[in-house]
Amino acid sequence: MELKGLPEKGLEGKRVLVRVDFNVPLRDGAVADDTRILAHLETIQCLREAGARITLVSHLGRPKGKVSPEFSLRPVAYRLAELTGWDVGFVEECSGPSVAEAVSTARPGLVLVLENIRFHAEEEKNDPVFAQLLAEPFEVFVMDAFSAAHRAHASTQAITAFLPSYAGNLLRREVETLGRVRDHPERPFTLILGGAKVSDKIGVLDNLLDRVDSILIGGGMAFTFLKARGLSVGRSLVEQERIDFAGELLAKASSRNLEILLPSDFLVADSPESCGPVGIVVADAIPDHLMGLDIGPASADAFSRVIEKSATVLWNGPMGVFEKPLFAEGTRAIARCMAEVTKAGCLTVVGGGDTAAAVNEMGFGKEVSHVSTGGGASLEFFEGLSLPGIQPFILE
């Protein structure tokens, strides 16, 4: 899939609005994680070099259409200036006369950051009147927020009707890389799924089942599959309403000679908050009073052996409660293996959300082929769904 990218010429002096995703965690009024800011710097720098007059628009959190100071983008603008050394200005609105004045009077080289677009309820309603108001001070629109591309909002979709619009470098790279994995993977192709819920991955499983050679299932969702096989899983997380789906998927995979590998052992404790003791038990011997909170070492080794034979690997969902150091080793083992096979030429892609957070936190983010910035967006992409924030830019 190819998107209409930035023009090589014609942007000098143009007033350009860029939709970024600066939905970053804040702690004590400051940015706690720069990852999403850093992801957009290539596109912004490209526009700077082209001589464009740049304004950035984003959402932050869920203010539900009301002005909420705790969701202001002011700290993000401050952090952008700190990270880059650029001249960065903040505008306390995202549309209307104050924005028009700030844009028209901006000194050369100034990068403007508008206030949280979700302070306006019209944003999430994809309101065309609001989108037109948002577009008025500008001459060009650039969509760079892949992580918001699954949302049909005023600043991701409706605005493209009012301005010449292009896909930014980050958006193009995401779609190109994820599209290669989804549509033209080099075989063998291994899919690794984890996280808490089977429900979140049903669409991905349905869409990729005929395209993959192996599926490795860890995390909390593994227990629903083990339950479908008739195993007792103690107090581990199980989606009762998805047991039938899990059983049907296992049967379908078996009939197609598709390998679905489930964990053979787990780290168990009485709760995710446990500080010990932690035991390692085989999958069919989880005590009734305990719960599985991470895949065990034998499972990590078995998963790694499959990954090592792969030419393409897609991973979405951690292997355990990685936020707790006691239950992070399974996720770390898979991340380490992904980094190793990348060196050997395997295309390794990490879905966004918790998996991306884990891989980056553990120091492997730059050692795999691609870490997606999109959580929900990457899931919907691999489900084969049409993403409204991408559709206007697809080249026939």
Buried (B, 14 or more C-beta within 10 A) or exposed (E): BEBBBBEEEEBEEBBBBBBBBBBBEBEEEEBEBBBBBEBBBBBBBBBBEBEBBBBBBBBBBEBEBEEBEEBBBBBBBBBBBBBBEBEBBBBEBBBEEBBBEBBEEBEEEBBBBBBBBBBBEBBBBBBBEBBBBBBBBBBBBBBBBBBBBBBBBBBBBBBBEBBBBBBBBBBBBBBEBBBBBBEEBEEBBBBBBBBBBBEBBBBBBBBBBEBBBBBBBBBBBBBBBBBBEEBEBBBBBBBEEBBEBBBEBBEBBEEEEBBBBBBBBBBBBBEBEBEEEBEEBEBEEBEEEBBBBBBBBBBBBBBBEBBBEBBBBBBBBBBBBBBBEBBBBBBBBBBBBBBBBBEEEBBBBBBBBBBBBBBBBBEBBEBBBBBBBBBBBBBBBBBEEEBBBBEBBBEE
